[in-house]
Amino acid sequence: MAIDIGISSKDRKTIANHLSKLLADNYSLYLKTHSFHWNVTGPMFNSLHIMFETQYNELWLANDIIAERIRALDVMAPGSYSQFGKLTSIKEETGTPDWKEMVAQLVEGHESTARTARETIKVADKADDQPTADLATQRVEAHEKTAWMLRSLLK
């Protein structure tokens, strides 16, 4: 059955492409945060272990919301590491940095993901796609707040 939600096929694909980048950033940031949760050491261990767990759980839930919006636009959501690797702006960490570097990398990741979400808002607004703009606005808020909280640990 053809989709007719008031957004052209071309616009839906453009929006879905931006949402796919947002999903890739969010998923990559989830994976990095979860890894840091497992591997953090040092005097901040307990605080960061708990903080990272809270953060990766929030990111995990957001992955589903983003992917389901892509599907609501009648586009297939990316779902493999190779797809995410091609779409993400998040730098992969293959080592185990100290806690300060972990926090700095997560600040950078949240700021980058917030920028990706802002670009998604622009595309959604242009196509009069309020649900996507709302979703992306909520992601900007979540990523900016998390970046602020993490950045505060480094002062």
N, CA, C and O of each residue as an XYZ file, in Angstrom:
620
protein
N       0.844     -1.177      0.000
C       0.000      0.000      0.000
C       0.893      1.246      0.000
O       1.848      1.323      0.773
N       0.597      2.188     -0.836
C       1.377      3.423     -0.946
C       1.167      4.298      0.286
O       0.088      4.320      0.878
N       2.210      5.008      0.653
C       2.155      5.918      1.798
C       1.726      7.301      1.321
O       2.190      7.779      0.286
N       0.834      7.943      2.085
C       0.360      9.286      1.758
C       0.166     10.051      3.064
O      -0.946     10.149      3.583
N       1.282     10.600      3.593
C       1.222     11.310      4.870
C       1.429     12.812      4.710
O       1.607     13.528      5.695
N       1.406     13.284      3.470
C       1.550     14.711      3.235
C       2.990     15.164      3.055
O       3.259     16.365      3.024
N       3.916     14.224      2.937
C       5.319     14.532      2.685
C       5.720     13.752      1.433
O       5.525     12.539      1.360
N       6.276     14.451      0.461
C       6.636     13.795     -0.801
C       7.660     12.691     -0.587
O       8.388     12.673      0.406
N       7.697     11.781     -1.535
C       8.650     10.672     -1.479
C      10.085     11.191     -1.410
O      10.898     10.681     -0.638
N      10.389     12.189     -2.204
C      11.734     12.774     -2.216
C      12.082     13.345     -0.848
O      13.170     13.101     -0.326
N      11.159     14.104     -0.270
C      11.410     14.695      1.044
C      11.531     13.622      2.127
O      12.366     13.738      3.024
N      10.706     12.589      2.047
C      10.786     11.500      3.035
C      12.156     10.834      2.983
O      12.736     10.518      4.021
N      12.666     10.622      1.785
C      13.984      9.993      1.641
C      15.093     10.906      2.169
O      16.026     10.436      2.820
N      14.994     12.195      1.894
C      15.990     13.150      2.391
C      15.969     13.193      3.921
O      17.015     13.168      4.570
N      14.771     13.256      4.479
C      14.638     13.275      5.941
C      15.174     11.973      6.527
O      15.900     11.989      7.520
N      14.823     10.863      5.922
C      15.284      9.558      6.414
C      16.804      9.448      6.345
O      17.418      8.836      7.219
N      17.411     10.027      5.329
C      18.874     10.019      5.237
C      19.496     10.767      6.416
O      20.488     10.318      6.989
N      18.912     11.898      6.770
C      19.408     12.653      7.918
C      19.137     11.900      9.221
O      19.989     11.859     10.108
N      17.961     11.312      9.329
C      17.662     10.505     10.512
C      18.600      9.305     10.611
O      18.975      8.905     11.714
N      18.980      8.733      9.484
C      19.919      7.605      9.486
C      21.279      8.027     10.033
O      21.924      7.263     10.750
N      21.712      9.230      9.701
C      22.964      9.754     10.261
C      22.811      9.977     11.767
O      23.726      9.693     12.541
N      21.659     10.482     12.167
C      21.399     10.675     13.589
C      21.377      9.339     14.318
O      21.927      9.221     15.412
N      20.753      8.344     13.728
C      20.724      7.012     14.318
C      22.136      6.439     14.420
O      22.497      5.852     15.440
N      22.924      6.604     13.381
C      24.298      6.093     13.394
C      25.133      6.778     14.472
O      25.904      6.123     15.172
N      24.981      8.084     14.604
C      25.699      8.806     15.658
C      25.238      8.335     17.030
O      26.056      8.050     17.904
N      23.940      8.257     17.212
C      23.383      7.870     18.507
C      23.809      6.452     18.878
O      24.189      6.191     20.019
N      23.742      5.533     17.903
C      24.119      4.145     18.169
C      25.612      4.033     18.467
O      26.010      3.319     19.387
N      26.429      4.730     17.700
C      27.873      4.702     17.917
C      28.230      5.289     19.282
O      29.123      4.789     19.967
N      27.533      6.343     19.665
C      27.746      6.950     20.978
C      27.272      6.011     22.088
O      27.896      5.935     23.146
N      26.181      5.306     21.850
C      25.706      4.288     22.792
C      26.800      3.242     23.007
O      27.129      2.905     24.145
N      27.354      2.737     21.921
C      28.358      1.681     21.998
C      29.602      2.168     22.745
O      30.145      1.450     23.585
N      30.049      3.380     22.439
C      31.223      3.935     23.112
C      30.945      4.136     24.600
O      31.786      3.814     25.439
N      29.779      4.662     24.926
C      29.426      4.907     26.328
C      29.350      3.594     27.099
O      29.801      3.509     28.241
N      28.778      2.578     26.471
C      28.665      1.277     27.134
C      30.060      0.676     27.361
O      30.323      0.108     28.421
N      30.932      0.796     26.392
C      32.303      0.311     26.535
C      33.016      1.043     27.670
O      33.706      0.422     28.479
N      32.848      2.353     27.726
C      33.484      3.122     28.788
C      32.909      2.732     30.153
O      33.640      2.699     31.143
N      31.624      2.442     30.214
C      30.991      1.961     31.450
C      31.700      0.692     31.932
O      31.999      0.558     33.119
N      31.962     -0.223     31.026
C      32.614     -1.489     31.376
C      34.055     -1.282     31.804
O      34.536     -1.980     32.697
N      34.754     -0.335     31.186
C      36.210     -0.266     31.293
C      36.768      0.913     32.078
O      37.987      1.052     32.182
N      35.914      1.763     32.629
C      36.421      2.906     33.384
C      37.144      2.421     34.645
O      36.732      1.453     35.284
N      38.228      3.117     34.984
C      38.981      2.829     36.205
C      39.396      4.151     36.834
O      39.240      5.213     36.231
N      39.920      4.080     38.036
C      40.454      5.273     38.691
C      39.544      5.798     39.777
O      38.544      5.171     40.128
N      39.909      6.976     40.316
C      39.190      7.521     41.475
C      37.736      7.895     41.181
O      36.935      8.039     42.106
N      37.396      8.049     39.922
C      36.024      8.412     39.551
C      35.208      7.187     39.142
O      34.106      7.322     38.609
N      35.753      5.982     39.392
C      35.114      4.762     38.906
C      33.632      4.687     39.238
O      32.809      4.590     38.328
N      33.274      4.730     40.499
C      31.883      4.505     40.885
C      30.949      5.549     40.268
O      29.909      5.203     39.708
N      31.321      6.808     40.373
C      30.485      7.881     39.820
C      30.304      7.742     38.314
O      29.192      7.854     37.798
N      31.405      7.497     37.620
C      31.320      7.395     36.159
C      30.651      6.104     35.715
O      29.902      6.099     34.738
N      30.912      5.017     36.416
C      30.267      3.746     36.082
C      28.744      3.915     36.106
O      28.056      3.471     35.187
N      28.230      4.542     37.135
C      26.780      4.776     37.263
C      26.302      5.800     36.231
O      25.267      5.605     35.593
N      27.050      6.880     36.071
C      26.659      7.918     35.109
C      26.621      7.362     33.688
O      25.666      7.611     32.951
N      27.644      6.615     33.300
C      27.684      6.042     31.954
C      26.525      5.071     31.738
O      25.967      5.008     30.642
N      26.161      4.318     32.766
C      25.031      3.394     32.637
C      23.734      4.143     32.368
O      22.954      3.750     31.501
N      23.507      5.208     33.101
C      22.324      6.041     32.871
C      22.319      6.571     31.440
O      21.289      6.571     30.767
N      23.485      7.023     30.991
C      23.591      7.603     29.656
C      23.401      6.561     28.564
O      22.682      6.816     27.598
N      24.030      5.385     28.689
C      23.863      4.403     27.611
C      22.444      3.866     27.567
O      21.964      3.510     26.491
N      21.757      3.796     28.698
C      20.351      3.366     28.676
C      19.478      4.379     27.940
O      18.587      3.993     27.183
N      19.725      5.667     28.155
C      18.964      6.708     27.453
C      19.233      6.632     25.955
O      18.306      6.729     25.150
N      20.483      6.461     25.585
C      20.847      6.359     24.171
C      20.200      5.131     23.523
O      19.710      5.203     22.396
N      20.204      4.009     24.241
C      19.625      2.774     23.721
C      18.149      2.966     23.375
O      17.698      2.567     22.301
N      17.408      3.577     24.288
C      15.981      3.797     24.040
C      15.755      4.751     22.869
O      14.817      4.577     22.091
N      16.613      5.750     22.749
C      16.485      6.709     21.648
C      16.737      6.053     20.294
O      16.143      6.458     19.295
N      17.611      5.044     20.245
C      17.868      4.352     18.975
C      16.568      3.843     18.362
O      16.339      3.996     17.163
N      15.731      3.246     19.179
C      14.472      2.688     18.695
C      13.535      3.774     18.186
O      12.881      3.604     17.158
N      13.471      4.866     18.891
C      12.595      5.984     18.496
C      13.025      6.539     17.141
O      12.188      6.795     16.275
N      14.318      6.720     16.965
C      14.838      7.253     15.697
C      14.578      6.269     14.559
O      14.098      6.660     13.495
N      14.892      4.999     14.781
C      14.703      3.984     13.728
C      13.228      3.854     13.348
O      12.899      3.713     12.170
N      12.354      3.900     14.330
C      10.927      3.778     14.030
C      10.403      4.989     13.266
O       9.461      4.859     12.484
N      10.990      6.155     13.475
C      10.578      7.325     12.687
C      11.014      7.143     11.239
O      10.276      7.505     10.322
N      12.194      6.592     11.025
C      12.647      6.311      9.654
C      11.649      5.369      8.980
O      11.272      5.586      7.829
N      11.226      4.335      9.686
C      10.269      3.370      9.130
C       8.910      4.015      8.887
O       8.243      3.689      7.905
N       8.486      4.929      9.767
C       7.210      5.616      9.562
C       7.233      6.458      8.287
O       6.186      6.744      7.706
N       8.431      6.852      7.858
C       8.588      7.586      6.602
C       8.694      6.638      5.406
O       8.917      7.076      4.277
N       8.535      5.344      5.661
C       8.548      4.303      4.637
C       9.922      4.108      4.003
O      10.044      3.854      2.805
N      10.956      4.235      4.843
C      12.332      3.997      4.420
C      12.919      2.974      5.390
O      12.597      2.981      6.578
N      13.781      2.097      4.879
C      14.424      1.105      5.733
C      15.501      1.768      6.594
O      16.296      2.567      6.099
N      15.521      1.435      7.868
C      16.512      1.978      8.792
C      17.811      1.184      8.698
O      17.779     -0.038      8.558
N      18.954      1.869      8.774
C      20.217      1.131      8.811
C      20.282      0.336     10.113
O      19.724      0.751     11.128
N      20.962     -0.801     10.078
C      21.002     -1.614     11.278
C      22.242     -2.473     11.421
O      22.240     -3.432     12.193
N      23.307     -2.148     10.690
C      24.525     -2.942     10.809
C      25.689     -2.029     11.181
O      25.648     -0.819     10.960
N      26.721     -2.633     11.748
C      27.909     -1.860     12.110
C      28.523     -1.199     10.887
O      28.975     -0.056     10.960
N      28.542     -1.904      9.767
C      29.144     -1.313      8.573
C      28.321     -0.119      8.073
O      28.890      0.884      7.642
N      27.004     -0.219      8.128
C      26.170      0.921      7.733
C      26.393      2.096      8.683
O      26.577      3.232      8.246
N      26.374      1.811      9.976
C      26.585      2.881     10.952
C      27.968      3.509     10.780
O      28.119      4.726     10.891
N      28.974      2.678     10.511
C      30.331      3.180     10.326
C      30.451      4.166      9.181
O      31.236      5.112      9.247
N      29.678      3.948      8.138
C      29.705      4.846      6.980
C      28.935      6.141      7.241
O      29.214      7.165      6.616
N      27.972      6.102      8.157
C      27.088      7.244      8.381
C      27.466      8.119      9.568
O      27.089      9.290      9.616
N      28.202      7.571     10.522
C      28.417      8.277     11.782
C      29.516      9.332     11.719
O      30.440      9.249     10.910
N      29.389     10.316     12.589
C      30.442     11.318     12.778
C      31.235     11.039     14.059
O      32.173     11.770     14.376
N      30.867     10.000     14.785
C      31.511      9.661     16.054
C      32.811      8.902     15.779
O      32.830      7.936     15.017
N      33.881      9.350     16.402
C      35.170      8.684     16.236
C      35.202      7.421     17.092
O      34.882      7.449     18.280
N      35.591      6.323     16.468
C      35.678      5.054     17.178
C      36.878      5.050     18.117
O      37.942      5.574     17.788
N      36.694      4.459     19.278
C      37.792      4.263     20.233
C      38.033      2.770     20.361
O      37.150      2.032     20.800
N      39.211      2.323     19.986
C      39.513      0.899     20.075
C      40.391      0.568     21.280
O      40.609     -0.602     21.594
N      40.890      1.598     21.949
C      41.709      1.393     23.132
C      40.899      1.620     24.403
O      39.669      1.648     24.388
N      41.626      1.779     25.491
C      40.994      2.057     26.779
C      41.644      3.299     27.373
O      42.627      3.199     28.108
N      41.100      4.463     27.057
C      41.678      5.699     27.575
C      41.411      5.840     29.081
O      40.588      5.118     29.644
N      42.115      6.777     29.719
C      41.838      7.036     31.131
C      40.487      7.733     31.252
O      39.906      8.149     30.249
N      39.997      7.857     32.465
C      38.641      8.367     32.673
C      38.453      9.769     32.132
O      37.382     10.088     31.614
N      39.472     10.619     32.239
C      39.333     11.995     31.739
C      39.177     12.006     30.218
O      38.378     12.769     29.675
N      39.942     11.155     29.538
C      39.832     11.074     28.087
C      38.493     10.465     27.680
O      37.907     10.869     26.676
N      38.009      9.496     28.454
C      36.676      8.937     28.193
C      35.628     10.045     28.241
O      34.800     10.175     27.339
N      35.677     10.831     29.295
C      34.704     11.915     29.460
C      34.832     12.916     28.318
O      33.825     13.345     27.754
N      36.064     13.292     27.970
C      36.280     14.247     26.873
C      35.739     13.704     25.556
O      35.116     14.441     24.792
N      35.973     12.419     25.283
C      35.452     11.824     24.050
C      33.926     11.810     24.041
O      33.312     12.033     22.997
N      33.315     11.552     25.181
C      31.851     11.537     25.228
C      31.278     12.939     25.067
O      30.231     13.110     24.443
N      31.957     13.950     25.624
C      31.522     15.340     25.396
C      31.527     15.615     23.895
O      30.547     16.109     23.338
N      32.645     15.286     23.252
C      32.767     15.504     21.810
C      31.681     14.740     21.044
O      31.098     15.273     20.100
N      31.413     13.508     21.445
C      30.394     12.698     20.776
C      28.995     13.263     20.923
O      28.220     13.281     19.966
N      28.674     13.722     22.118
C      27.338     14.306     22.325
C      27.190     15.619     21.563
O      26.127     15.900     21.009
N      28.242     16.416     21.534
C      28.172     17.674     20.777
C      28.025     17.395     19.280
O      27.253     18.066     18.595
N      28.754     16.421     18.782
C      28.658     16.062     17.369
C      27.262     15.548     17.028
O      26.704     15.895     15.988
N      26.704     14.724     17.904
C      25.364     14.185     17.670
C      24.314     15.292     17.749
O      23.329     15.264     17.012
N      24.516     16.253     18.626
C      23.605     17.401     18.692
C      23.638     18.175     17.369
O      22.600     18.620     16.879
N      24.831     18.332     16.798
C      24.933     19.023     15.496
C      24.208     18.248     14.399
O      23.539     18.839     13.552
N      24.342     16.929     14.419
C      23.633     16.093     13.443
C      22.126     16.248     13.606
O      21.400     16.341     12.616
N      21.660     16.276     14.831
C      20.224     16.451     15.094
C      19.746     17.822     14.618
O      18.644     17.941     14.084
N      20.561     18.849     14.806
C      20.181     20.190     14.330
C      20.000     20.218     12.812
O      19.080     20.856     12.301
N      20.883     19.525     12.102
C      20.745     19.443     10.639
C      19.455     18.714     10.265
O      18.798     19.068      9.286
N      19.102     17.713     11.036
C      17.861     16.969     10.801
C      16.653     17.873     11.000
O      15.684     17.790     10.245
N      16.702     18.727     12.001
C      15.605     19.673     12.255
C      15.404     20.576     11.041
O      14.272     20.797     10.609
N      16.497     21.096     10.492
C      16.399     21.993      9.330
C      15.704     21.310      8.156
O      14.826     21.893      7.519
N      16.102     20.076      7.878
C      15.520     19.331      6.756
C      14.046     19.018      7.036
O      13.203     19.126      6.145
N      13.749     18.636      8.264
C      12.362     18.319      8.625
C      11.481     19.560      8.539
O      10.361     19.494      8.032
N      11.976     20.677      9.026
C      11.193     21.923      8.967
C      10.895     22.325      7.528
O       9.792     22.769      7.212
N      11.885     22.165      6.665
C      11.714     22.527      5.249
C      10.597     21.706      4.604
O       9.896     22.189      3.715
N      10.439     20.448      5.064
C       9.426     19.555      4.487
C       8.123     19.554      5.299
O       7.218     18.769      5.018
N       8.032     20.425      6.296
C       6.831     20.507      7.134
C       6.576     19.183      7.871
O       5.437     18.732      7.995
N       7.666     18.577      8.354
C       7.606     17.292      9.062
C       7.805     17.541     10.560
O       8.910     17.414     11.086
N       6.718     17.896     11.223
C       6.779     18.233     12.638
C       7.216     17.066     13.533
O       7.991     17.291     14.463
N       6.754     15.834     13.295
C       7.193     14.748     14.171
C       8.712     14.537     14.155
O       9.319     14.307     15.201
N       9.316     14.616     12.979
C      10.770     14.454     12.910
C      11.465     15.643     13.552
O      12.446     15.466     14.275
N      10.978     16.842     13.304
C      11.577     18.031     13.933
C      11.491     17.931     15.453
O      12.440     18.278     16.156
N      10.360     17.458     15.955
C      10.190     17.296     17.402
C      11.155     16.255     17.952
O      11.807     16.487     18.969
N      11.246     15.118     17.289
C      12.166     14.060     17.715
C      13.600     14.600     17.746
O      14.311     14.411     18.733
N      14.018     15.260     16.688
C      15.389     15.775     16.603
C      15.638     16.873     17.638
O      16.735     16.972     18.186
N      14.629     17.691     17.906
C      14.752     18.724     18.941
C      14.970     18.086     20.308
O      15.794     18.555     21.093
N      14.238     17.027     20.588
C      14.426     16.320     21.855
C      15.823     15.715     21.949
O      16.415     15.679     23.027
N      16.349     15.240     20.822
C      17.699     14.680     20.823
C      18.740     15.777     21.057
O      19.711     15.562     21.781
N      18.546     16.945     20.453
C      19.468     18.057     20.703
C      19.501     18.354     22.196
O      20.571     18.483     22.790
N      18.321     18.460     22.792
C      18.245     18.770     24.217
C      18.965     17.714     25.055
O      19.725     18.057     25.961
N      18.735     16.452     24.765
C      19.359     15.364     25.534
C      20.880     15.380     25.374
O      21.608     15.226     26.354
N      21.355     15.564     24.158
C      22.797     15.532     23.923
C      23.495     16.762     24.502
O      24.598     16.653     25.038
N      22.865     17.923     24.399
C      23.471     19.126     24.968
C      23.534     19.041     26.491
O      24.530     19.442     27.092
N      22.473     18.521     27.122
C      22.464     18.388     28.574
C      23.529     17.399     29.031
O      24.236     17.658     30.004
N      23.649     16.271     28.341
C      24.639     15.270     28.710
C      26.047     15.812     28.507
O      26.923     15.580     29.340
N      26.276     16.530     27.411
C      27.592     17.132     27.167
C      27.952     18.106     28.284
O      29.091     18.123     28.752
N      26.995     18.909     28.709
C      27.220     19.861     29.799
C      27.597     19.133     31.091
O      28.542     19.523     31.777
N      26.856     18.078     31.414
C      27.138     17.338     32.645
C      28.527     16.699     32.596
O      29.268     16.743     33.578
N      28.871     16.119     31.477
C      30.188     15.508     31.335
C      31.293     16.556     31.353
O      32.321     16.371     32.005
N      31.080     17.656     30.639
C      32.068     18.736     30.575
C      32.350     19.279     31.969
O      33.479     19.667     32.268
N      31.333     19.309     32.821
C      31.493     19.819     34.185
C      32.486     18.997     34.994
O      33.109     19.516     35.921
N      32.641     17.725     34.656
C      33.603     16.868     35.365
C      35.045     17.229     35.046
O      35.949     16.883     35.806
N      35.270     17.905     33.954
C      36.618     18.194     33.495
C      37.136     19.555     33.960
O      38.271     19.923     33.657
N      36.325     20.290     34.681
C      36.750     21.632     35.150
C      37.460     21.560     36.464
O      37.880     22.587     36.996
